Amino acid sequence: MLKATNITRNYNDLQVLKGVDIIVNKGEIVSIVGSSGAGKSTLLHILGSLDKANSGEIWINNQRIDTLKEKELAKFRNQHIGFVFQFHHLLPEFTALENVCIPGWIAGTNKNDLEQRALELLKILGLQDRASHKPSELSGGEQQRVAVARALINNPDIVFADEPTGNLDSKHAQELHELFLHLQKTMGQTFLIVTHNEALAKMSDRVVHMKDGYIVEAQ
């Protein structure tokens, strides 16, 4: 599903990534772990096309994305990639349902079909009774589950999650772990997750360790 080779990234004189290779197979949950400053989030953002590498190749579902022009890349990102961040980034003026629908609106999906899928996702995530609530009326765990539904709305090939439990208490973090496993099992969803959470890493199919801009161990 994902293959990246020799990914490097410099910020002026600081070399953050020093030649990273990684493969994620379809339907896998892979976690990237390592100390702060190891380059985990930088790598995730580059693989998800939110940042540019200085060198290397990135393929998602047999499509090379690092050579795409900005407009093509934005379209590919919208249709094939989902994102979940530490902070949910929900728009406060929109309901849960509307927040989930946003990527579908951008893609031009039929409104009725889109809302039906959004409601189905909210039901899977246990939020069917919260669809009309705005983010301020939801708990932190509920807001993060809305963000997961938003990431899934366009049937992405892969979901990139950057510290998805970093802003949650242990109970809601455990619920999110179980949700990822459920989505993998029922939908065949592929996840690449950057995390400091040991429990989340342990439930992954594979764990990739990063240190000083390199992948030093994969297991």
C-alpha positions in Angstrom: 0.0 0.0 0.0 2.9 2.4 0.8 6.5 2.2 -0.2 9.1 5.0 0.4 12.8 4.8 -0.4 15.7 7.0 0.6 13.6 9.8 2.1 15.7 12.8 3.3 14.6 16.1 4.7 16.7 19.1 5.6 15.6 22.4 7.3 18.5 24.7 6.4 21.5 23.1 8.1 19.5 20.6 10.1 19.1 17.2 8.6 16.0 15.6 10.1 15.6 12.5 7.9 18.8 10.8 6.6 17.6 8.3 4.1 14.5 6.4 5.3 13.0 3.3 3.7 9.6 2.0 4.8 6.9 -0.3 3.4 3.4 -0.7 4.8 1.3 -3.5 3.4 -2.5 -3.3 2.7 -4.6 -3.8 5.8 -1.6 -3.4 8.2 -1.4 -1.3 11.3 2.2 0.0 11.6 3.4 2.2 14.4 6.4 4.4 14.3 8.0 5.0 17.7 11.1 6.9 19.0 12.1 9.8 21.2 11.2 13.4 20.5 13.2 14.8 17.6 13.8 11.4 16.0 12.0 12.5 12.8 8.8 10.6 13.2 6.2 13.3 12.5 8.4 14.8 9.8 8.4 11.4 8.0 4.6 11.0 8.5 3.9 14.4 7.0 6.1 13.7 4.0 4.6 10.3 3.4 1.1 11.9 3.7 2.1 14.6 1.1 1.8 17.4 3.7 5.5 18.2 3.4 8.1 17.7 0.7 11.2 15.5 0.9 14.5 16.7 -0.3 15.1 13.4 -2.0 13.5 9.9 -2.3 10.5 8.3 -3.8 7.0 7.7 -2.3 4.4 5.3 -3.8 0.9 4.9 -2.5 -1.2 2.1 -4.0 1.1 1.9 -7.0 0.9 5.7 -7.6 4.1 7.7 -7.3 3.1 10.8 -5.4 6.3 12.8 -4.9 6.5 13.8 -8.5 2.8 15.0 -8.7 2.1 18.7 -9.3 0.4 20.5 -6.5 -3.1 20.4 -7.9 -2.8 16.7 -8.8 -1.3 16.0 -5.3 -4.2 17.8 -3.6 -6.7 15.7 -5.5 -4.9 12.5 -4.7 -4.6 13.4 -1.1 -8.3 14.1 -0.8 -9.3 10.9 -2.5 -6.7 8.4 -1.2 -5.3 9.6 2.1 -6.9 10.1 5.5 -5.4 12.0 8.4 -5.9 11.9 12.2 -3.9 14.3 14.3 -3.3 14.8 18.0 -5.6 17.7 18.0 -8.8 16.9 16.2 -9.0 20.2 14.1 -12.8 20.1 13.9 -14.4 23.3 12.7 -16.3 24.6 15.7 -19.2 26.1 13.7 -20.1 22.8 12.1 -21.9 19.8 13.5 -20.2 16.4 13.9 -22.0 15.2 10.7 -20.9 18.3 8.7 -17.3 18.0 9.9 -17.2 14.4 8.7 -18.6 15.4 5.4 -16.0 18.1 4.6 -13.5 16.0 2.6 -16.5 14.6 0.6 -17.7 18.1 -0.2 -14.3 18.9 -1.5 -14.3 15.7 -3.6 -17.7 16.7 -5.1 -19.5 13.6 -3.8 -23.3 13.6 -4.1 -24.7 15.2 -1.0 -27.2 12.5 -0.1 -24.8 9.7 -0.6 -22.2 11.6 1.4 -24.4 12.2 4.4 -25.6 8.6 4.3 -22.0 7.4 4.5 -21.1 9.9 7.2 -24.0 8.7 9.3 -22.9 5.1 8.8 -19.4 5.9 10.0 -20.7 7.8 13.0 -22.8 4.8 13.8 -19.8 2.4 13.6 -17.9 4.8 15.9 -20.8 4.9 18.4 -21.7 8.5 17.6 -25.0 8.2 15.8 -26.8 10.2 18.6 -24.2 13.0 18.4 -24.4 13.8 14.7 -26.1 17.1 15.2 -23.8 18.2 18.0 -21.1 20.8 17.6 -17.5 20.0 18.8 -18.0 22.1 22.0 -20.8 19.7 22.9 -18.6 16.6 22.6 -16.1 15.0 24.9 -12.4 14.8 23.8 -12.8 11.2 22.9 -16.0 11.9 20.9 -14.2 14.7 19.0 -11.3 12.4 18.1 -13.8 9.8 16.9 -15.4 12.4 14.7 -11.9 13.2 13.3 -11.5 9.4 12.6 -14.8 9.4 10.7 -13.7 12.4 8.7 -10.5 10.6 7.8 -12.5 7.6 6.5 -15.2 9.4 4.6 -13.6 9.2 1.2 -12.6 5.5 1.6 -8.8 6.3 1.8 -6.2 3.7 0.8 -4.3 4.6 4.0 -4.8 6.6 7.2 -1.9 8.5 8.7 -2.3 9.2 12.4 0.1 11.6 14.2 0.0 11.0 18.0 -3.8 10.3 17.8 -4.1 9.5 21.5 -1.7 12.2 22.7 -4.5 14.5 23.8 -6.8 11.8 25.3 -7.0 10.2 28.8 -6.2 6.5 29.2 -9.8 5.4 28.9 -10.5 7.3 25.6 -7.0 6.3 24.3 -7.9 2.6 24.8 -11.2 3.1 23.0 -9.4 4.7 20.1 -6.9 1.7 20.0 -9.8 -0.7 19.9 -11.5 1.4 17.2 -8.4 1.2 14.9 -8.4 -2.6 15.4 -12.1 -2.8 14.6 -11.7 -0.7 11.4 -8.8 -2.9 10.3 -10.8 -6.1 10.9 -14.1 -4.9 9.4 -13.0 -2.6 6.7 -9.4 -3.8 5.9 -8.2 -0.3 6.7 -4.5 0.4 6.6 -2.9 2.7 9.3 0.5 4.2 9.8 0.7 5.7 13.2 3.2 7.9 15.0 2.9 7.4 18.7 4.5 7.6 22.1 1.8 5.3 23.5 3.2 1.9 24.2 -0.2 0.2 24.4 -1.1 1.5 20.9 2.3 0.4 19.5 1.9 -3.1 21.0 -1.4 -3.7 19.3 0.1 -2.9 15.9 1.0 -5.5 13.4 4.6 -4.0 13.3 6.5 -1.4 15.2 9.2 0.7 13.4 11.8 2.4 15.7 13.3 5.7 14.6 16.4 7.4 16.1 18.3 10.5 14.8 16.6 10.6 11.4 17.0 6.9 10.7 14.9 3.8 11.0 17.0 1.7 13.4 14.8 -1.3 13.9 11.6 -2.8 12.6 9.8 -5.7 14.3 
